[in-house]
Amino acid sequence: MLLAWGIRFFMAGALTGNQLLGGYAPFALGSIAAAGPGMGGLSALLGAAAGALLLMDFADALPFLATAVLIYAAASAFQGNKALSGPRVMSLMSAGLFFAVELIYVWDAAAPGQALTPCVAAAGLTGASAWYFWPLLHPAEDRPPSEGIVFLTASMLLAVQGVAVAGLSLGRTLLCVLLAYTSFVQGPAAGTAAGLSLGLAADLCGGGSGLLTAGLGFGSLLCGRYGGGRRHRAALCFLGGTLAVLLCTGDPMTEPLLIESGTGMLAFLLLPERLFGGKRVLSKPKNETADRLRQRLNRTAAALRDLYESCGMTESRENPAVIFDRAAERVCRECPRCQQCWKAEYRSTFQALDALTPSLLDRGRIGEGEFPPVFASRCLHLNTFTAAVNAELSAFLLRRRYRRQLEEVRREARGQYAQLSELLSSAAASVEPAVPAFAAPSCRLGTALRPKRGERVCGDTLASFQTEEGLWCLLLADGMGSGELARRESDLTCRLLREFLEAGIHPEAALQTLNSAMALRGEETGSFTTVDLCTFDARSGEASFYKFGAAPSYLKRGTVVRRITGASLPVGLRPSPSAPDITRVRLEPGSFAVMVSDGVADPGEDGWLQALLSQWNGEEPQELAGAIMEESVRRQKARDDCGIQILYRPAAKLL
């Protein structure tokens, strides 16, 4: 029991070091919610308090501790109530309490609009942390779920990224060890996917410029591809890959990153042999040919190029006139001369303030005597107006400096995407081709799309394809809003994700990388997209549902219908690292996997859809899609875009 309390204490304390933009520490708050009431939750609360005192600024620690106490108090109040003490309620409750507390500080911020987005994202991450940590702290099986272990490992590594030992980042060094181990054991595909996704997550959380994404991704690729079953060779390949990328840049972080990767490889060589499952046998990768590897590399390079192009730089400039507009809103609204200055004599007021703008921006402050006489002579509150202008000017200059720094980080990240794409293309050109052959059992598909009433195009996008390994992939993306803008966003999301999947990248890693890139893009566009992915391996019969903010899906076999849901936010709204909701099931012969967007059926009122699926007894998925769409239009009146995608695994026929 004491060991369990100690684990919760140190887990919450360590996670306070993983702070996102705005000084938020959502992982630590999620661990408190997952720990629950009693001494276990109190241990997590005390650990978070200790971590806040050691690792956080006072301004950030105060709302953090307030939220932590409220979460523990709510968990204690719900103790004994099965309906209110489960992981779902605790996740929603922790996210809601976080948002309620932080909203007060956001409201008082100099730029509430800019502060709201990271606050909402951190609230979602608080709930997600509670959801993933819950099965680890309350295990129901002998082995905890792998997604929870991955989430905790990534959180811990990012938490210690800023901890330095002899000038080296402990988190980044351990990250190199983890990636080398993954590449050596799992092969180049899994290693490259892990390197790209975890490198990008570390870059975004640590304010990096993309060096880790490129260096760790390419190092993991070479480690898995050319390691040859020998650890010393794998370590040299990993180190050579990071060297090839990092030495090409003039970034000041290059030298420490090189030292950290070298230290990580030394630690990798010292790992116990039993972690690798005994002696490895040199052999060619199973079902892997030179031509297939070359195609994968080319497709990954193409996907990164598209990702680079999707994050196009759009310089955002704020008109300095907003300084005077906001000052006037605060001071002039109640003035008896407001109508005269800002309506009857608006032209002279505008010209007077416009002439003052260049010197105002150069000096960063203004005095009462600097206003033109035509304006100063009729202003009844010149002293108050001057103070308001100076306050708004300070906020304007802070916003401009923040945008410039953000644009520089984006520019560096885009450059690393382009560089890594070129490196992968060069590696693909050196692989000699061969001709693979693969055949997988067939499935049947059904689709239906309908735009929102009054719109000409549908904001939902569907895609279905089969990879070279025989994996069936069904995509459904729902862009924010409706019409052409929503269609472009959902189409871009589907296209990028398809390129990653066809390149052989694991679906979870592909979705995490896509979410990180879309979060970066969302800073420019303010848009987001839900992603619903279903993969089906016809050889094993396993179907996996990956959801980022998507509507429920349904599994139908005979008259039995199973509802599959998720609680994550759409891509573009979640910071890194963020994993999708994953549900794995067995798709028996004669079963249907049904995916719909939220315009088809309200997730809270989908009883009619489940009844339709239960009663339908046909075998053509296209007919089923048509029946669902027809009933949806009758009930929902096409108030939103509608998208339907169905996969049917035919029943085996007796000879």
N, C-alpha and C positions, 0 to 999 in steps of 0.2 A: 504493500500500500504506500509506504514512504517513497519507494522507487517511482510509482505512478505519479505521485504528487510532485516529485522532483523533476520528472520529465515534463510535466505541464508547466512548471515554473520556468525552467530553462528554455523550453520551446517558445513560450510567449515572450520572454525577455529577449531572446535572440532575434525574433521576428520584428521587434520594434526597430531594429536596424535597417530593415527593408522599407525605406520611405520613398514614396512616389512624389511626383510634381505637386507642390502645395504643402509638403511636409506631412502627408497622410501616411499612416502605418496600418493599412487594412488587414494584413495577414495576422498581425498580433491580435486585433479585435476579433477576427474570425476564430482564432484559437481559443479565446475566452468563451465565445458563444458555443463552440464545439465541446469545451470542457464541461459545461453545464453547471448545475448548482453544487452545493456541498463543498467539501475540502478540495476536491479536484478543481472546481471552478475558482475557488479562493486562491489556490496555488497559482493558477494561470493569471489571475488578477494581480497578485503580488509580483509575479515575474514581469508582467507588463509594466507595472509601476516602477520597478527597479530599472528596467530597460529604458523607460521614458526619462528617468532622472539622469541616466548615464549617456544616452544616445540622442536625445531630442532637445531642441530649443524650448525655452519656457513657453513661448507663444504657441508652439505646436503641441507641447505636452499637456497644457491645461484642457483644451477640448478633448484630447485623446483620453485622458484619465476620466473626464466626466462621462464620456461615452462608455468606457470600460466598466465603470461602476454601474451605470444604468443597465448594461447588458447583463451583468452578474445579478443585479437586483431582479430583473425581469425573469431570468432563468430560475432564480430561487422562488419567485412568486408562482411560476408555472409548475413547480416541482410536484409530482404526483398526478398531474393531469396528462394522460397519454395523448390526448388530442392536441395539446398545446406545448408539449415538451419534446417533440420529434425534431429531426434535422431540418425538415422543410420549414416549420414555423420558426425555429431558432435562426435559420438563415435569413428569412424575410424580416424577422424582428431585429436582428443585428444590423442589417442594411438600413432599415427604417430609422432606428435610433441614431445611427451614425449620421444619416442625412439630416435628421431633425436638429441635432446639436450643431453640425457644421454649417447648416443653412444660416444660422444667426451670424456667424463670422463672414460668410459669403456676402450676406446682405450689407454688412458694414464695410466691405472691401472697396478699394478705390475704383475697381472695374468689376462689378458683380457679374456681368455677362461672361467675362473671361474666366473668372474663378468658379463659375457654376459647373462647367463641363468636367474639370478634373474631380470636383466634389461628387458629382453623380457617378462618374466612373469608379471612384474609390468606394462609394457606397455599394455598388454592384460587386466589386471585388471583395468587400467585407463579407457579403452574403455568400459568395462563391467559396471563400476560404472556410467559412463555417460548414458549408455543405461537404467539401472534400476532406476536411479534418475530422468530421464527425465519425466516420467508420474507422479511422485510425485510433481515436481515443475511446470508442465504444465498439470494439470488434465483435462481430456476430459470427465470424468464421475463423478457422485456424490461421488462414493467411489473409492479411488485410488486402483490400483492392489495390491493384497496380496503379490506377489513376491517382489515388490518394497519396501513394508513396512518391510518385513522380511530382505531384504538385508540392508536397512538402519538401522534397529534395531541391527542386528549383527555387522555392521560397527561401530555404536556408542558404543556398549558395549565393543568391542575390543579396541576402541580408548581410553576409560577411564580405561582400565585394569591396566595401570601403575599409575593412580591417587590414592593416598592413603589418607584416612581420619582416623585419630587416629591409624595409622599403618595398616589399612585394605584397600585392593584393592576395589575401588568403582565398577569397571567393573565386577570383579568376584562375588562380593556380589549381584549385580543386576542380574547377570547371574543365580545365585541360585534361586532368586525370580521368574524370568521368567520361569525356568525349572519346579519349583514346581507348578506354576500356569498351565503350559501346561500339565503336568502329571495329575493334579487334575481334569482339565476340559476335556481333550481329552482322557485320559486313558493310560494304561501302554505301549502300542505299540508306540503311538506318543511320549510319554514322554521319553521312552528309546532311540528312534531314535534321538530326539532332544538333549538329554543329551550326547550321544556318539558323534554326529556330532559337536555340539557347544563346547563340552569339548576338542575334538581333535583340532578344529580350534583355540581355545584359547591357547592350548599347543604349537602348531606349530608357531603361531604368537608371543607368548610371550617367546619362547625359553624354555618351560617347558619340563619335562621328561615323561609325560604321566599320571601324577597324576590326572589331571582334567578329562581326558577321562574316566578313570576307576571310580573315585569317583562320578562324576556327572551322568555317565551312570547308575551305580548301584543304586544310590540314587533316580533317576527319575523312575527306574523300580519299586522299592519298594513303592514309593509314589503313583504311579498310580494303582498298583496292590492291595495294602493293606490299602489305604487311607480310604476306606469305606464311602466315601461321607462326611467325617468330616475333617475340615481343621486342627485341632490340631493333629489328628491322621496322616494325610498326612505329616504334617511338621515333626513329630517324625520319620516317616518312611524314609523320605528323609535324615534327619540328621543321622539316624541309618545306612543307606546305605553308606553314605560318611565316617562315622566313621569306618565301617567294612573294607573299602579299605585303608583309609589313615593311620590308626593305625598299619597296617601291614608293613609299609615302614619306613625306617630311613631317608627319604629325609628331608632336612632342611626346605622345604616349607610346611611340614605336619601341623605344629602348626598354621601358619597364615591361611591356607586353612580351617582348622577345625573351627577357630573363624569366618571366613567369611561365611561359610555355616550356622553356628548357627545364626549369625546376619541376614543373608538372610531369614531364617525361621521366625524370629521375625517380619521382615518386611512383609513377606507373610501373617502372621496371622493378621496384621493390615490393609490389603487391604480392601477397601469398599466392602460390600456384593453385591452391584449392579453389580460389575465386574464378578460375578459368575452366573448371570442370576437368582437371587432369591434363595430361599431355595432348596437345593438338596435333592432328595429322595433316600433313601438307596434301592438299587436293584442290582441284578446280572447283569454283563455286557451283553449287547445284543449279541446274536450269539457267545458267548464265553463259552467254557467248560474247565474243568480242564485238560483234555487230550490235547486239542488244545493248551492251554497255555504251557503245558509241552513240546509239540513238538516245539513250537516257541522258547522257551528258549534253547532247545537243538540245534536247527538249528542256532540260533544266536551265541551260544557258538562255534559251528563248523565253522561258518563263521569267527569269530574272530581268531580261531586257524589257519585257512588257511591264514588269513591276516597276522598273526604273522609269519608264515612260508614263506610267499611271500616276506617279508622284511628281508630276511636272510642277516646276516652281512658278507660282503666280505672286508677284510682288504686291503686297498689301500695304497701301498708304492711307493714312487717316487725314482728312482735311483739317488743317489747323483752325478753320472757322468754328469747329466744334468747341474750342476753348471758350469763345465769346458766347456761343449759343447756350452752353451749360451754365456759364456764369450768369447770363441774363435770366435763365430759367429760375435760378436760386434767388436773385436779388430784385429783378425788375418786374416780376409778375404782379406783385401787390403795389407797385409804385403808381401814383396818380398820373404820371407822364408816360406810362408804358405805351399807350396807344399812339401818342405823338412821336416818341422816339423810334418805335419799331414798326409803325405802319405809315403814319402821315409823312414822316421824315426818314423813312427807312433807307433811302439812297444815301443821304448824307451820313447817317449812322454807319452804314456798311463801308463807305469810302474811308471814313475816319479810322475805323478799326482795322480795315484791310491795310491801310498805310502803316499801321503800327505793328503788324504781324512780323515782318522780317527782323526788326530789332528785338522784338519779344522773344523769338526763337533763338536768336544769337546769344542774348544775355541771360535768358532763363528766368527773368524777373522783370517787373515793371513798377514804376512809382506813379503816384497821382499826378505829378507835374508833367508826365510824358504823354498824357492823352492830348489829342488835338483840341484847341480852344473851342471849336464848334461843338464838340461832344462834352467837354468838361464844363462848359458854361451852363448847360441845361440839365446836367445829371444831379439829381437830388441826393444820391447815395454813392458818391464817387469813392469814398473811403471803403465802404463795404464792397462795392463792385470791384475795386482794385484787388482786395484780398481774395475775392472769389476767383478772379482771373488768374492770380498767382497760384492758387490751389489747383485749379483745373490745368494750368500749364505744367505743374509738377507731375500730375497724373498722366498727361499727354506724353511728356518726355519719357516717363517710365514705360508706358505702353509701346512707344516707338523703339526703345532700346530692347525690350523683350522680343518684339517681332523680328528685329535684326538678328538677335542671337538665335532665335528659332529657325529663321531662314538659313542661317549658316550651317546649323546642324542638319537641316534637310538637304542642303546642297552636298555636304560631305557624305551623307547616307546614300544619296542617289549616285554619287561618284563610285562608291564601293560596290553598289549593285552592278554598275556597268563594268567595273574592273573584274569582278568575280565572273560575270558572264563571259568576258573575253578569255579568262583563264580556263573556264570549262570548255569553251569552243576549241581552244588550242589543244587541250587534253584529248578531246574527242577526235580531232584530226589525226592524232598519232596512234589511234587504235585500229588494228587491221580488222576488216569486216569478215563476217561469216553469215550463214543463212540459217536462222532458227526456224523451228516449226512448232506450233502450239495449237491445240484444239481444245475447246472447253464446251461443256454442255450448254445448250441454248436456252434462253428464257424469252418471254414475250412481254412487250411493253405497251402501255396505254397512256396517252397524254391529252390534256385539254387546257386551253387558255381562253380567258375572256377579260377584256378591259373593263374598268369601272364605267358605270353609266355616264355618258356624256364625253368620254375620252375616246380617242381614235387608236391609241396604242396601249398595250398592257404593260404595267410596271413590273410584273413578274417575269422571270426568265427560267426556262427549263433546259436541261441538257442531260443526255444519256449516252453512254459509250462503254466499251469494254477494253481494258488494258491488255498489254501483251501477255501478262500473267494470267489472263482469263477472269480478272475481277470486274464484275459489273458495277458501274457507278451511275447513280441517279442524282442530279443536282436540281434544287429549287431555290432560287434567290428572289427575295421580295425587297425591292428598293423603297426607300422612304418616300411617302407620298404616292403620286400616281402620274401618269402621262410620260412624255418623252424623257424628262430628267430622271425619273425613277427607273425607266427602262435602261438608260445608259449605265446607271450605277449597278443595277443587278446584272446586266450583260457583262460588264467589266469583271465583276466578282466571279461569275460563272466561268468566264474565259480564262482568267488567271488560275483559278482552282483546277480547272480541267488540265491546263498545261503542267501543273505540278504533279497531278495524279498520273497523267500519261507518261511523265518522266520517271515514274517509279518511286516517288516520294510517298512515305506513309501518310494516310489521310489525316491523322491527328497532327503530325508535324507540319503538313501542308496548310492546315487550317490555322495553326498557331502563327505561322509565318505570314499568312494572308491577313490575319487579324492585326498583327503588328504593323504591317504596311498600310492597311486601311485606317488604322488609328492615326498614323502619320498624315495620310491623305485627308482624313476627316478634319484635321486642324485647318486645312485650306477651304474645303467645301462645306463643312458642317453637316454632311450627309452620313447615313449609315444604311446597312443592308442586312437583313436576316439571311442566314444560310442554313439549308437543310440538305444533308448529304446522306444517302443510303448506299452502302457497298454490300455486294453479295458475292461470296465465293461459292460457285456452283459445285466445286469438288468436295468441299467440307460441309456445305449447306449452311454456313454461318453468315448471317446478315448483321451489319452494324449500322446504327443510326447516330449521326453526328449532328448536333444542333447548336447553332449560335442565334438565340432569340427566335427560333422558328416555331410555328404552330405544331400541335400534336400530330403524330403519324399513327397509322393503324396497321395491325397485323391480323389478317383474316384467314382462318382455316375452317372450312365448313361453316357452321353457324357461330363459331366462337370468334370473338373480336377482342384484341388486346390493344389498349391505348398506350402510346409511347410519348412521353413529354420531356421537356427540358426547362431549366430555369435561368439559363445564361442570357446575357445581353447580346444584341446584334454586333457584327463586326464593325469596327470603327468607333464603338462606344466603350470598349474594354481596353484598359492598358495592358502592357506585357508584364509578366507572362500570364496568358489566359488560355485555358484549355476548354474545348467545347464539352457539352453534355454528351456522354457516350452511352448507348444501350446496345448490348450484343445479345442476339437471339438466334435460335435455329429456325430457318425457313424450310419447313417440311414440304415435300412434293404436294402439289395441289393448293399451295398457300399464296396469298397476295400480300405484298407490301405496298401500302397506300400512303402517299405524301400529298398534303394539301397546304395552301397558303391560308392566312387568317381571314381572307376575304370569302373563302368558300364556306366556312362554318366558324361561328364564334367559339373560341376554345372553352368558354364557360357554358355554352348551350349547344353541344354537339351530340346530344342524345339521338336526334333524328338521323345523323350520319352513321352512328354506330348501329342503329336499328336497320338502316338501309343495307349496310354491309352484311349484317347477320342474316338478312332475309334473301339476299341476292344469291342465286345458285348457278350462274353462268360460268364460263371458262375463258371468255374473251376480255382482257383488261381494257381494251379500247371501248367496249360497250359499257363496262362498269364506270369508266371515266365520264362517258357521256351521260349516264344516268345520274351520277353525283352532281355534275354541272347543272343539269336540268332542274334537279330538286333544289340546288343551292340558289339558282336564279329566282325560283318561285318563292323561296323563303326569305333570302337576304336582299332581293331586289337589285343585285349587282351594285351594292353601295361601295364596293372596293374591288381592286383587281383580284382575279381568281386564277389560280394555277393548280393543276392536278397532275400527278405523275404516279404511275402504278407499275410495279414489277410482278409478274406471275411466274412461279416455278411450276411447270407442267407436271402432272402426276405421271409416274412410270406406267407404261402400258404393258399389259401382259401379252406375250406372244401366243 
